[in-house]
Amino acid sequence: MNDPQPSAGAALDLDVLVIGAGIAGIYQLHKLRIEHPDLRVEVVDAAGGVGGTWYWNRYPGARFDSESYSYAYFFSKELRDDWRWKERFSGQPEIEEYLNHVVDRFELRPYITLGFRVQSATWDETSRSWSVRTADGQERRTRFLVTAVGLLSAPQFPIAPGREEFRGIAHHTALWPAGGVDFTGKRVAVIGTGSSGVQITGAIADEVASLTVFQRTPNWCTPLNNTPMGDEEYADISSRLDEIHATLMGSFAGFVHQFQPVSAFDVSPEDRHRLYEQLWEQPGFAKLLGNYMEVLFSPEINAEFSAFLAGKISGLVTDPAKADKLIPKDHGYGVKRPPFEAGYYAAFNKPNVDVVSLTDSPIERFTPTGLIAGGTEHEFDIIVYATGFDAITGAFDRIDIRAGEGQSLREYWEYGPHTFLGMQSPGYPNLFFIAGPHSTGGNVPRAIEGQVDFLTGLLTRAVSHGHERVEVTPQAEVAWTEHVLKGVEGTVVAVGKDWAFGGNTPGKKLAYRHYGGGIITYSTRCAEVVAGDYAEFDFA
């Protein structure tokens, strides 16, 4: 990377170090380069390229579940004008290309170091700095440390023994080889039916000799309804991007879809069913976020819409036994972030595609030729681990983050995270999180946009006053944590105990790690803090 002149009197390597070169880290770097070109800023990432999620998740079928133009950066009109998305929901290759385009267009690459896997970060109170180290001995000493490590970036595998004994090809979807995998004529196992499992199943079903999908619990999958973007439609969207951006930032979850303006209880069951049919044909998250808001808060309406979806699944999958396995029985629609399918249900109509319930037939062990589940031995040429992530806090747990000789962040969050705005915890000064626990989600770039802007403002407040130390107060952390946990009570999400609670990770304490209040509420609270001159933080 370039070596900007050090700040006056500083004995540190950097003023700001950002961990993670995904969509959040790239934006944070750009924001700091624009607003504080005098600061020494570096982004580090373990990967061999930029892109974060879209560098690692190269598996067939990987793509957006939010409209491409709504996921993109909005900070530059020139960028918006010189990039044209090809599909409504673009695939991984185009997304990775876009993020590399952004890095090069704004000359950010000299400030990014790749192949830098952070092993530890230790705070030194005397120098008021963080020492960040890798396993191979590299080190950076920085005044401020910003983590942009991603919500879903710590892949996890089945706990059954013998995985390393398998002699065939095996890959986790989040660690997919850049050269790809040839599935032609192969006997394939896909373990997991979250978003990645649903996407890859639909993508490879026509290529394989046989495909067995091992499913712990089914998900409510609805059609993605992806289409190419015609010139006329794209020109219309491009002419309204400022308006669209305002709509996204003023929405519940940062998507283009808006909840119905009326209550589900103010219309007849027949009218509700007509809306459900319309939503089924609409793209992406319209099924959830263009629905009645009661689908998230009323067990009655949620059950009604879930029954509608069950009927659709039964109509798509011709084998009643397979269809029954693919219909969730333990949760309603929206309790978990719903996957979107393109050919997933149709795949199970092929005679060479089957689904095995891991509830009825758990994986006992892996073998050199496959695996044993429920006493039955299955032989495969390829095993795909679509087994998800140790979500939200998992990437933090894989770094030994300590405030001097004190408690590690992993220990501090063991029974559930405690943060202020999902961006800092007391006891860890000058350490900030983008997309950290108890921050808002949804369409992730729209969620992190406000967080990056807030953190940049906070750092501006510190450096402009000559402060070297910023730490949130315990009182602010307690109040925000109570707000987060109270807000999830009474929602359909609270009964699911999915990855937002750690329910998909064996041994992880169940605790809500996300924020369900939506972007508007979250942004309002951030604005209040700014208006109050960051009174929730101590500066020194």
Kinemage of the C-alpha trace (Angstrom):
@kinemage 1
@onewidth
@group {chain A} dominant
@subgroup {mainchain}
@vectorlist {calphas} color= white
{ca met a 1} P 0.000 0.000 0.000
{ca asn a 2} L 1.024 3.665 -0.220
{ca asp a 3} L 2.743 5.140 2.795
{ca pro a 4} L 1.045 8.480 3.559
{ca gln a 5} L 2.903 10.837 5.840
{ca pro a 6} L 2.361 9.981 9.514
{ca ser a 7} L 0.310 12.247 11.730
{ca ala a 8} L 2.361 14.758 13.654
{ca gly a 9} L 3.926 13.265 16.740
{ca ala a 10} L 2.457 9.811 16.152
{ca ala a 11} L 4.520 6.683 16.722
{ca leu a 12} L 1.823 4.439 15.286
{ca asp a 13} L 1.614 2.776 11.898
{ca leu a 14} L -1.915 3.995 11.247
{ca asp a 15} L -4.638 6.310 12.380
{ca val a 16} L -7.431 3.957 11.298
{ca leu a 17} L -7.277 0.260 10.452
{ca val a 18} L -10.350 -1.374 8.928
{ca ile a 19} L -10.659 -5.166 9.010
{ca gly a 20} L -12.604 -6.387 5.992
{ca ala a 21} L -12.622 -5.389 2.309
{ca gly a 22} L -16.263 -6.155 1.601
{ca ile a 23} L -18.972 -3.654 0.813
{ca ala a 24} L -18.742 -2.063 4.282
{ca gly a 25} L -14.960 -1.830 4.449
{ca ile a 26} L -14.754 -0.387 0.942
{ca tyr a 27} L -17.283 2.323 1.768
{ca gln a 28} L -15.576 3.142 5.078
{ca leu a 29} L -12.239 3.509 3.302
{ca his a 30} L -13.730 5.751 0.620
{ca lys a 31} L -15.515 7.892 3.197
{ca leu a 32} L -12.344 8.423 5.223
{ca arg a 33} L -10.217 9.119 2.142
{ca ile a 34} L -12.692 11.817 1.060
{ca glu a 35} L -13.287 13.456 4.434
{ca his a 36} L -9.881 12.891 6.053
{ca pro a 37} L -7.223 12.527 3.351
{ca asp a 38} L -4.597 13.406 5.954
{ca leu a 39} L -5.320 10.294 8.040
{ca arg a 40} L -3.308 7.128 7.531
{ca val a 41} L -5.958 4.537 6.724
{ca glu a 42} L -5.546 0.914 5.695
{ca val a 43} L -8.012 -1.889 5.009
{ca val a 44} L -6.838 -5.466 5.563
{ca asp a 45} L -8.531 -8.678 4.520
{ca ala a 46} L -7.683 -12.378 4.653
{ca ala a 47} L -8.958 -12.917 1.116
{ca gly a 48} L -7.008 -12.781 -2.108
{ca gly a 49} L -9.314 -10.101 -3.497
{ca val a 50} L -11.832 -7.499 -2.459
{ca gly a 51} L -15.548 -8.178 -2.186
{ca gly a 52} L -16.049 -9.882 1.160
{ca thr a 53} L -19.130 -12.088 0.831
{ca trp a 54} L -18.957 -11.787 -2.936
{ca tyr a 55} L -15.329 -12.898 -3.063
{ca trp a 56} L -15.835 -16.064 -1.015
{ca asn a 57} L -19.320 -17.214 -2.078
{ca arg a 58} L -18.624 -18.215 -5.685
{ca tyr a 59} L -20.878 -21.269 -5.767
{ca pro a 60} L -23.285 -21.833 -8.687
{ca gly a 61} L -26.477 -19.842 -8.228
{ca ala a 62} L -25.050 -17.276 -5.787
{ca arg a 63} L -26.747 -13.940 -6.346
{ca phe a 64} L -28.498 -10.962 -4.760
{ca asp a 65} L -31.846 -11.295 -3.020
{ca ser a 66} L -32.255 -7.514 -3.109
{ca glu a 67} L -32.655 -5.652 -6.387
{ca ser a 68} L -29.226 -4.948 -7.873
{ca tyr a 69} L -29.636 -1.179 -8.081
{ca ser a 70} L -30.862 -1.077 -4.469
{ca tyr a 71} L -27.774 -2.937 -3.241
{ca ala a 72} L -25.269 -0.701 -5.018
{ca tyr a 73} L -23.494 2.343 -3.610
{ca phe a 74} L -25.306 5.664 -3.930
{ca phe a 75} L -22.497 8.017 -2.870
{ca ser a 76} L -21.421 8.929 -6.416
{ca lys a 77} L -23.586 9.984 -9.350
{ca glu a 78} L -20.670 9.249 -11.678
{ca leu a 79} L -20.472 5.691 -10.377
{ca arg a 80} L -24.201 5.223 -10.819
{ca asp a 81} L -23.990 6.555 -14.370
{ca asp a 82} L -21.089 4.395 -15.520
{ca trp a 83} L -22.313 1.049 -14.171
{ca arg a 84} L -25.271 -0.822 -15.621
{ca trp a 85} L -26.641 -3.901 -13.895
{ca lys a 86} L -27.610 -6.682 -16.289
{ca glu a 87} L -30.191 -8.456 -14.125
{ca arg a 88} L -32.749 -7.480 -11.537
{ca phe a 89} L -30.918 -9.798 -9.116
{ca ser a 90} L -27.334 -10.020 -10.333
{ca gly a 91} L -25.122 -13.046 -9.855
{ca gln a 92} L -21.838 -13.331 -7.956
{ca pro a 93} L -19.460 -12.741 -10.896
{ca glu a 94} L -21.072 -9.414 -11.767
{ca ile a 95} L -21.206 -8.330 -8.117
{ca glu a 96} L -17.519 -9.083 -7.570
{ca glu a 97} L -16.704 -7.228 -10.785
{ca tyr a 98} L -18.709 -4.222 -9.562
{ca leu a 99} L -16.898 -4.013 -6.227
{ca asn a 100} L -13.521 -4.225 -7.963
{ca his a 101} L -14.685 -1.479 -10.319
{ca val a 102} L -15.526 0.731 -7.331
{ca val a 103} L -12.144 0.111 -5.709
{ca asp a 104} L -10.282 1.011 -8.895
{ca arg a 105} L -12.488 3.919 -9.929
{ca phe a 106} L -11.901 5.699 -6.627
{ca glu a 107} L -8.231 4.664 -6.395
{ca leu a 108} L -8.684 2.725 -3.169
{ca arg a 109} L -6.567 -0.320 -3.991
{ca pro a 110} L -3.263 1.187 -2.750
{ca tyr a 111} L -4.793 1.360 0.725
{ca ile a 112} L -5.929 -2.283 0.811
{ca thr a 113} L -3.723 -5.159 1.965
{ca leu a 114} L -4.928 -8.652 1.062
{ca gly a 115} L -3.880 -11.990 2.515
{ca phe a 116} L -3.829 -10.413 5.984
{ca arg a 117} L -5.779 -12.723 8.316
{ca val a 118} L -6.164 -11.056 11.694
{ca gln a 119} L -5.538 -13.382 14.625
{ca ser a 120} L -5.550 -10.925 17.531
{ca ala a 121} L -6.151 -7.303 18.474
{ca thr a 122} L -4.927 -5.946 21.807
{ca trp a 123} L -5.570 -2.517 23.317
{ca asp a 124} L -2.720 -0.665 24.995
{ca glu a 125} L -3.959 2.033 27.345
{ca thr a 126} L -0.586 3.740 27.660
{ca ser a 127} L -0.252 4.481 23.946
{ca arg a 128} L -4.024 4.532 23.411
{ca ser a 129} L -3.718 2.232 20.441
{ca trp a 130} L -4.582 -1.222 19.133
{ca ser a 131} L -1.965 -3.773 18.134
{ca val a 132} L -3.358 -6.018 15.403
{ca arg a 133} L -1.460 -9.211 14.544
{ca thr a 134} L -1.627 -12.103 12.109
{ca ala a 135} L -0.544 -15.691 12.738
{ca asp a 136} L 2.524 -15.216 10.525
{ca gly a 137} L 3.808 -12.305 12.590
{ca gln a 138} L 2.589 -9.268 10.677
{ca glu a 139} L 1.505 -6.381 12.880
{ca arg a 140} L -0.210 -3.013 12.610
{ca arg a 141} L -0.397 -0.465 15.423
{ca thr a 142} L -3.368 1.836 14.982
{ca arg a 143} L -5.153 4.527 16.937
{ca phe a 144} L -8.637 3.453 15.851
{ca leu a 145} L -9.771 -0.019 14.812
{ca val a 146} L -12.909 -0.585 12.741
{ca thr a 147} L -14.234 -4.091 12.115
{ca ala a 148} L -16.171 -4.709 8.913
{ca val a 149} L -16.041 -8.483 9.178
{ca gly a 150} L -19.572 -9.244 8.005
{ca leu a 151} L -22.681 -10.791 9.507
{ca leu a 152} L -22.207 -14.098 7.712
{ca ser a 153} L -18.491 -14.697 7.271
{ca ala a 154} L -17.593 -17.474 9.727
{ca pro a 155} L -18.540 -20.706 7.916
{ca gln a 156} L -19.384 -23.754 9.971
{ca phe a 157} L -19.417 -27.457 9.156
{ca pro a 158} L -21.380 -30.488 10.367
{ca ile a 159} L -20.082 -31.805 13.681
{ca ala a 160} L -20.257 -35.466 12.631
{ca pro a 161} L -16.842 -37.200 12.667
{ca gly a 162} L -14.820 -38.349 9.683
{ca arg a 163} L -15.237 -35.322 7.441
{ca glu a 164} L -11.538 -35.259 6.605
{ca glu a 165} L -11.693 -38.939 5.539
{ca phe a 166} L -13.894 -38.262 2.505
{ca arg a 167} L -11.834 -38.890 -0.651
{ca gly a 168} L -14.066 -37.051 -3.090
{ca ile a 169} L -14.474 -33.326 -3.699
{ca ala a 170} L -15.889 -31.321 -0.794
{ca his a 171} L -16.373 -27.570 -0.415
{ca his a 172} L -18.297 -25.181 1.797
{ca thr a 173} L -20.346 -22.744 -0.272
{ca ala a 174} L -18.598 -19.844 1.493
{ca leu a 175} L -15.144 -21.228 0.648
{ca trp a 176} L -15.796 -22.020 -2.993
{ca pro a 177} L -12.792 -22.446 -5.317
{ca ala a 178} L -12.265 -19.714 -7.892
{ca gly a 179} L -11.915 -22.315 -10.628
{ca gly a 180} L -15.338 -23.763 -9.919
{ca val a 181} L -16.442 -27.398 -9.671
{ca asp a 182} L -17.564 -29.674 -12.502
{ca phe a 183} L -20.798 -31.392 -11.450
{ca thr a 184} L -21.405 -33.110 -14.776
{ca gly a 185} L -22.462 -36.715 -14.249
{ca lys a 186} L -21.500 -36.677 -10.572
{ca arg a 187} L -23.254 -38.065 -7.502
{ca val a 188} L -23.710 -35.000 -5.329
{ca ala a 189} L -24.775 -34.311 -1.748
{ca val a 190} L -25.907 -30.852 -0.677
{ca ile a 191} L -26.038 -30.522 3.105
{ca gly a 192} L -28.213 -27.615 4.177
{ca thr a 193} L -31.283 -25.821 2.852
{ca gly a 194} L -30.652 -22.208 3.766
{ca ser a 195} L -30.153 -19.627 1.034
{ca ser a 196} L -26.931 -21.126 -0.335
{ca gly a 197} L -28.324 -24.669 -0.347
{ca val a 198} L -31.484 -23.524 -2.103
{ca gln a 199} L -29.536 -21.554 -4.704
{ca ile a 200} L -26.982 -24.233 -5.545
{ca thr a 201} L -29.588 -27.014 -5.692
{ca gly a 202} L -31.559 -25.154 -8.337
{ca ala a 203} L -28.395 -24.310 -10.258
{ca ile a 204} L -26.838 -27.789 -10.551
{ca ala a 205} L -29.850 -30.135 -10.682
{ca asp a 206} L -29.722 -30.453 -14.477
{ca glu a 207} L -26.002 -31.333 -14.520
{ca val a 208} L -25.656 -34.089 -11.944
{ca ala a 209} L -26.100 -37.846 -12.168
{ca ser a 210} L -27.863 -37.736 -8.813
{ca leu a 211} L -28.472 -35.148 -6.116
{ca thr a 212} L -29.366 -35.802 -2.487
{ca val a 213} L -30.298 -32.800 -0.367
{ca phe a 214} L -29.831 -33.303 3.376
{ca gln a 215} L -32.182 -31.011 5.227
{ca arg a 216} L -32.311 -30.243 8.936
{ca thr a 217} L -35.400 -28.037 8.758
{ca pro a 218} L -37.127 -26.787 5.605
{ca asn a 219} L -37.433 -23.100 4.810
{ca trp a 220} L -40.227 -21.084 3.249
{ca cys a 221} L -38.783 -20.527 -0.217
{ca thr a 222} L -40.589 -18.267 -2.668
{ca pro a 223} L -39.790 -17.432 -6.305
{ca leu a 224} L -37.022 -14.912 -6.873
{ca asn a 225} L -38.636 -14.020 -10.217
{ca asn a 226} L -35.386 -12.721 -11.646
{ca thr a 227} L -35.350 -11.117 -15.100
{ca pro a 228} L -32.879 -9.277 -17.314
{ca met a 229} L -33.183 -5.508 -17.065
{ca gly a 230} L -34.256 -4.001 -20.370
{ca asp a 231} L -32.905 -0.663 -21.552
{ca glu a 232} L -36.194 1.175 -21.113
{ca glu a 233} L -36.741 -0.106 -17.577
{ca tyr a 234} L -33.145 0.594 -16.585
{ca ala a 235} L -33.282 4.112 -18.004
{ca asp a 236} L -36.382 4.786 -15.927
{ca ile a 237} L -34.724 3.446 -12.769
{ca ser a 238} L -31.550 5.424 -13.455
{ca ser a 239} L -33.525 8.638 -13.784
{ca arg a 240} L -35.077 8.086 -10.346
{ca leu a 241} L -32.106 6.860 -8.316
{ca asp a 242} L -32.133 9.792 -5.890
{ca glu a 243} L -35.815 9.183 -5.234
{ca ile a 244} L -35.212 5.438 -4.930
{ca his a 245} L -32.382 6.007 -2.461
{ca ala a 246} L -34.633 8.163 -0.280
{ca thr a 247} L -37.294 5.445 -0.397
{ca leu a 248} L -34.790 2.761 0.585
{ca met a 249} L -33.435 4.749 3.524
{ca gly a 250} L -36.962 5.569 4.640
{ca ser a 251} L -38.146 1.966 4.508
{ca phe a 252} L -38.245 -0.670 7.212
{ca ala a 253} L -35.410 -2.837 5.887
{ca gly a 254} L -33.789 -0.921 3.029
{ca phe a 255} L -35.660 -2.647 0.205
{ca val a 256} L -37.716 -1.160 -2.618
{ca his a 257} L -40.835 -2.910 -1.332
{ca gln a 258} L -43.279 -1.230 1.037
{ca phe a 259} L -45.757 -2.812 3.445
{ca gln a 260} L -49.410 -2.518 2.519
{ca pro a 261} L -50.918 0.791 3.704
{ca val a 262} L -53.878 -0.985 5.320
{ca ser a 263} L -54.192 -3.550 8.082
{ca ala a 264} L -54.779 -7.146 7.090
{ca phe a 265} L -57.748 -7.115 9.447
{ca asp a 266} L -59.401 -4.269 7.540
{ca val a 267} L -59.797 -6.332 4.372
{ca ser a 268} L -61.655 -9.555 3.671
{ca pro a 269} L -59.963 -12.974 3.541
{ca glu a 270} L -60.733 -13.027 -0.186
{ca asp a 271} L -58.949 -9.718 -0.729
{ca arg a 272} L -55.986 -10.921 1.303
{ca his a 273} L -55.752 -14.043 -0.838
{ca arg a 274} L -55.822 -11.936 -4.008
{ca leu a 275} L -52.902 -9.926 -2.668
{ca tyr a 276} L -51.010 -13.117 -1.818
{ca glu a 277} L -51.410 -14.298 -5.407
{ca gln a 278} L -50.104 -10.977 -6.702
{ca leu a 279} L -47.123 -11.066 -4.343
{ca trp a 280} L -46.236 -14.587 -5.470
{ca glu a 281} L -45.586 -13.216 -8.964
{ca gln a 282} L -43.576 -10.219 -7.782
{ca pro a 283} L -39.790 -10.130 -7.381
{ca gly a 284} L -37.786 -10.966 -4.283
{ca phe a 285} L -38.766 -9.589 -0.912
{ca ala a 286} L -42.140 -8.307 -2.127
{ca lys a 287} L -43.577 -11.489 -0.606
{ca leu a 288} L -42.522 -10.321 2.862
{ca leu a 289} L -42.075 -6.559 2.730
{ca gly a 290} L -44.863 -5.809 0.263
{ca asn a 291} L -47.243 -7.831 2.406
{ca tyr a 292} L -49.426 -6.742 5.287
{ca met a 293} L -47.246 -5.740 8.229
{ca glu a 294} L -49.259 -8.168 10.356
{ca val a 295} L -47.480 -11.053 8.645
{ca leu a 296} L -44.614 -10.268 11.053
{ca phe a 297} L -46.651 -9.516 14.155
{ca ser a 298} L -49.936 -11.432 14.006
{ca pro a 299} L -49.801 -15.225 14.462
{ca glu a 300} L -53.168 -15.427 12.696
{ca ile a 301} L -52.101 -13.585 9.539
{ca asn a 302} L -48.714 -15.269 9.538
{ca ala a 303} L -50.379 -18.686 9.696
{ca glu a 304} L -52.735 -17.714 6.880
{ca phe a 305} L -49.930 -16.629 4.560
{ca ser a 306} L -47.822 -19.645 5.514
{ca ala a 307} L -50.740 -21.911 4.586
{ca phe a 308} L -50.967 -20.129 1.236
{ca leu a 309} L -47.269 -20.828 0.633
{ca ala a 310} L -47.658 -24.461 1.684
{ca gly a 311} L -50.301 -24.825 -0.993
{ca lys a 312} L -47.971 -23.346 -3.580
{ca ile a 313} L -45.154 -25.717 -2.613
{ca ser a 314} L -47.508 -28.696 -2.835
{ca gly a 315} L -48.443 -27.559 -6.321
{ca leu a 316} L -44.833 -27.205 -7.438
{ca val a 317} L -43.534 -30.533 -6.090
{ca thr a 318} L -45.451 -33.408 -7.642
{ca asp a 319} L -44.394 -36.111 -5.161
{ca pro a 320} L -46.559 -35.565 -2.046
{ca ala a 321} L -43.962 -37.182 0.235
{ca lys a 322} L -41.202 -34.883 -1.012
{ca ala a 323} L -43.492 -31.861 -0.854
{ca asp a 324} L -44.384 -32.638 2.737
{ca lys a 325} L -40.698 -32.766 3.690
{ca leu a 326} L -40.116 -29.383 2.045
{ca ile a 327} L -42.918 -27.557 3.889
{ca pro a 328} L -41.865 -26.071 7.259
{ca lys a 329} L -43.866 -27.286 10.249
{ca asp a 330} L -41.924 -25.610 13.062
{ca his a 331} L -42.117 -21.947 12.050
{ca gly a 332} L -44.098 -19.506 9.965
{ca tyr a 333} L -43.004 -17.383 7.046
{ca gly a 334} L -40.641 -14.546 7.944
{ca val a 335} L -39.489 -16.078 11.218
{ca lys a 336} L -36.205 -16.741 9.411
{ca arg a 337} L -34.850 -14.675 6.544
{ca pro a 338} L -36.544 -16.438 3.625
{ca pro a 339} L -34.491 -17.903 0.778
{ca phe a 340} L -35.586 -17.213 -2.787
{ca glu a 341} L -35.662 -20.025 -5.268
{ca ala a 342} L -35.090 -20.442 -8.976
{ca gly a 343} L -35.593 -24.069 -9.920
{ca tyr a 344} L -35.268 -25.385 -6.359
{ca tyr a 345} L -38.703 -26.948 -6.024
{ca ala a 346} L -38.697 -28.067 -9.668
{ca ala a 347} L -35.472 -29.978 -8.993
{ca phe a 348} L -37.323 -32.377 -6.692
{ca asn a 349} L -39.574 -33.433 -9.559
{ca lys a 350} L -36.567 -35.110 -11.164
{ca pro a 351} L -36.243 -38.835 -10.396
{ca asn a 352} L -32.541 -38.436 -9.579
{ca val a 353} L -33.091 -35.718 -6.928
{ca asp a 354} L -34.135 -36.612 -3.387
{ca val a 355} L -34.398 -34.974 0.025
{ca val a 356} L -33.376 -36.609 3.312
{ca ser a 357} L -34.566 -35.264 6.648
{ca leu a 358} L -31.682 -34.910 9.092
{ca thr a 359} L -34.229 -34.772 11.883
{ca asp a 360} L -35.293 -38.320 11.044
{ca ser a 361} L -31.920 -39.499 9.728
{ca pro a 362} L -29.071 -37.479 11.256
{ca ile a 363} L -25.572 -37.724 9.817
{ca glu a 364} L -23.671 -40.199 11.997
{ca arg a 365} L -20.302 -39.922 10.311
{ca phe a 366} L -18.539 -39.228 7.065
{ca thr a 367} L -16.758 -42.033 5.236
{ca pro a 368} L -14.095 -42.188 2.512
{ca thr a 369} L -16.877 -42.619 -0.058
{ca gly a 370} L -19.660 -40.483 1.398
{ca leu a 371} L -21.590 -40.458 4.651
{ca ile a 372} L -23.867 -42.491 6.891
{ca ala a 373} L -27.199 -40.942 7.861
{ca gly a 374} L -29.879 -42.719 9.861
{ca gly a 375} L -28.048 -46.015 9.464
{ca thr a 376} L -27.987 -45.749 5.666
{ca glu a 377} L -24.702 -45.381 3.795
{ca his a 378} L -24.712 -42.905 0.917
{ca glu a 379} L -21.928 -42.718 -1.671
{ca phe a 380} L -21.024 -39.454 -3.377
{ca asp a 381} L -18.432 -37.950 -5.675
{ca ile a 382} L -19.008 -34.423 -4.360
{ca ile a 383} L -20.228 -33.078 -1.018
{ca val a 384} L -21.394 -29.470 -0.801
{ca tyr a 385} L -21.521 -27.999 2.691
{ca ala a 386} L -24.288 -25.402 2.577
{ca thr a 387} L -24.250 -25.456 6.356
{ca gly a 388} L -24.243 -21.739 6.995
{ca phe a 389} L -22.393 -19.603 9.459
{ca asp a 390} L -21.679 -18.876 13.067
{ca ala a 391} L -23.581 -15.675 12.468
{ca ile a 392} L -23.084 -12.068 13.563
{ca thr a 393} L -20.645 -12.669 16.426
{ca gly a 394} L -18.859 -15.658 14.868
{ca ala a 395} L -16.280 -13.628 12.968
{ca phe a 396} L -15.495 -11.639 16.127
{ca asp a 397} L -15.106 -14.846 18.133
{ca arg a 398} L -12.402 -16.041 15.741
{ca ile a 399} L -10.226 -13.044 16.621
{ca asp a 400} L -8.716 -12.719 20.094
{ca ile a 401} L -9.819 -9.155 20.854
{ca arg a 402} L -8.696 -7.947 24.272
{ca ala a 403} L -8.509 -4.678 26.157
{ca gly a 404} L -4.991 -5.170 27.527
{ca glu a 405} L -4.845 -8.106 29.930
{ca gly a 406} L -8.574 -7.917 30.530
{ca gln a 407} L -11.570 -9.866 29.360
{ca ser a 408} L -11.749 -10.842 25.716
{ca leu a 409} L -14.639 -9.588 23.621
{ca arg a 410} L -15.599 -13.232 23.071
{ca glu a 411} L -15.986 -13.682 26.830
{ca tyr a 412} L -17.821 -10.382 27.222
{ca trp a 413} L -20.404 -11.448 24.631
{ca glu a 414} L -20.582 -15.121 25.621
{ca tyr a 415} L -24.156 -14.966 26.940
{ca gly a 416} L -25.291 -12.445 24.369
{ca pro a 417} L -23.808 -9.264 22.956
{ca his a 418} L -24.012 -5.879 24.640
{ca thr a 419} L -23.362 -2.871 22.423
{ca phe a 420} L -24.466 0.658 21.723
{ca leu a 421} L -26.057 0.866 18.279
{ca gly a 422} L -24.189 -2.317 17.398
{ca met a 423} L -21.093 -0.146 16.957
{ca gln a 424} L -19.157 -0.238 20.237
{ca ser a 425} L -18.974 -1.918 23.640
{ca pro a 426} L -17.626 -0.194 26.773
{ca gly a 427} L -14.284 -1.495 27.915
{ca tyr a 428} L -12.994 -1.601 24.337
{ca pro a 429} L -12.079 2.007 23.505
{ca asn a 430} L -11.390 3.034 19.911
{ca leu a 431} L -12.843 -0.277 18.657
{ca phe a 432} L -15.856 0.111 16.396
{ca phe a 433} L -18.085 -2.356 14.565
{ca ile a 434} L -19.850 -2.031 11.221
{ca ala a 435} L -22.735 -4.503 10.982
{ca gly a 436} L -21.949 -5.599 14.510
{ca pro a 437} L -24.366 -7.328 16.884
{ca his a 438} L -27.527 -5.344 17.653
{ca ser a 439} L -27.204 -3.208 14.530
{ca thr a 440} L -29.882 -3.167 11.876
{ca gly a 441} L -29.885 -5.414 8.816
{ca gly a 442} L -32.134 -6.177 5.868
{ca asn a 443} L -30.675 -4.932 2.604
{ca val a 444} L -27.177 -4.848 4.094
{ca pro a 445} L -25.600 -1.974 2.104
{ca arg a 446} L -28.426 0.346 3.108
{ca ala a 447} L -28.017 -0.700 6.733
{ca ile a 448} L -24.254 -0.202 6.793
{ca glu a 449} L -24.442 3.091 4.917
{ca gly a 450} L -25.781 4.904 7.966
{ca gln a 451} L -23.326 3.141 10.260
{ca val a 452} L -20.315 4.165 8.183
{ca asp a 453} L -21.576 7.742 8.048
{ca phe a 454} L -22.092 7.731 11.827
{ca leu a 455} L -18.647 6.287 12.586
{ca thr a 456} L -16.982 8.736 10.230
{ca gly a 457} L -18.723 11.569 12.055
{ca leu a 458} L -17.668 10.145 15.410
{ca leu a 459} L -14.040 9.911 14.290
{ca thr a 460} L -14.259 13.443 12.923
{ca arg a 461} L -15.495 14.622 16.319
{ca ala a 462} L -12.534 12.920 17.981
{ca val a 463} L -9.687 13.985 15.700
{ca ser a 464} L -10.940 17.545 15.245
{ca his a 465} L -10.766 18.030 19.015
{ca gly a 466} L -7.420 16.283 19.367
{ca his a 467} L -8.885 13.297 21.212
{ca glu a 468} L -7.056 9.967 21.144
{ca arg a 469} L -9.604 7.851 22.996
{ca val a 470} L -13.320 7.255 22.381
{ca glu a 471} L -15.434 4.923 24.504
{ca val a 472} L -19.182 4.518 24.811
{ca thr a 473} L -20.645 4.823 28.300
{ca pro a 474} L -21.991 1.723 30.080
{ca gln a 475} L -25.330 3.483 30.530
{ca ala a 476} L -25.761 3.953 26.786
{ca glu a 477} L -24.911 0.311 26.155
{ca val a 478} L -27.427 -0.928 28.724
{ca ala a 479} L -30.206 1.283 27.361
{ca trp a 480} L -29.641 0.182 23.753
{ca thr a 481} L -29.409 -3.502 24.644
{ca glu a 482} L -32.679 -3.296 26.576
{ca his a 483} L -34.298 -1.528 23.618
{ca val a 484} L -33.120 -4.231 21.198
{ca leu a 485} L -34.321 -7.147 23.319
{ca lys a 486} L -37.640 -5.551 24.164
{ca gly a 487} L -38.283 -4.792 20.509
{ca val a 488} L -38.111 -8.418 19.411
{ca glu a 489} L -40.635 -9.541 22.023
{ca gly a 490} L -44.039 -10.381 20.603
{ca thr a 491} L -42.856 -10.756 17.005
{ca val a 492} L -42.934 -13.958 14.978
{ca val a 493} L -39.129 -13.721 14.807
{ca ala a 494} L -38.873 -14.318 18.556
{ca val a 495} L -40.216 -17.868 18.287
{ca gly a 496} L -37.795 -18.982 15.574
{ca lys a 497} L -34.428 -19.038 17.333
{ca asp a 498} L -32.616 -19.023 13.998
{ca trp a 499} L -29.101 -17.798 13.219
{ca ala a 500} L -29.919 -14.347 14.608
{ca phe a 501} L -30.188 -16.107 17.993
{ca gly a 502} L -27.312 -18.522 17.393
{ca gly a 503} L -29.761 -21.413 17.139
{ca asn a 504} L -27.989 -22.892 14.119
{ca thr a 505} L -24.613 -23.165 15.866
{ca pro a 506} L -24.132 -26.105 18.260
{ca gly a 507} L -23.075 -24.995 21.726
{ca lys a 508} L -23.754 -21.314 21.139
{ca lys a 509} L -25.795 -19.573 23.832
{ca leu a 510} L -29.230 -18.568 22.573
{ca ala a 511} L -29.451 -14.781 22.580
{ca tyr a 512} L -30.808 -12.265 20.108
{ca arg a 513} L -27.868 -10.789 18.196
{ca his a 514} L -29.610 -8.709 15.535
{ca tyr a 515} L -31.817 -5.602 15.629
{ca gly a 516} L -35.417 -5.817 14.459
{ca gly a 517} L -36.507 -2.208 14.830
{ca gly a 518} L -35.800 -1.323 11.230
{ca ile a 519} L -33.652 1.240 9.474
{ca ile a 520} L -35.853 4.260 10.234
{ca thr a 521} L -35.844 3.742 14.001
{ca tyr a 522} L -32.147 2.945 13.962
{ca ser a 523} L -31.253 5.982 11.855
{ca thr a 524} L -33.363 8.226 14.065
{ca arg a 525} L -31.441 7.108 17.145
{ca cys a 526} L -28.126 7.703 15.364
{ca ala a 527} L -29.258 11.203 14.398
{ca glu a 528} L -30.207 11.930 18.011
{ca val a 529} L -26.708 10.997 19.139
{ca val a 530} L -25.138 13.277 16.541
{ca ala a 531} L -27.478 16.143 17.473
{ca gly a 532} L -26.454 15.680 21.106
{ca asp a 533} L -22.758 15.978 20.201
{ca tyr a 534} L -22.126 12.289 20.918
{ca ala a 535} L -22.922 12.635 24.622
{ca glu a 536} L -23.122 8.844 24.903
{ca phe a 537} L -19.361 8.655 24.353
{ca asp a 538} L -16.454 9.682 26.548
{ca phe a 539} L -13.609 11.451 24.722
{ca ala a 540} L -10.093 11.871 26.045
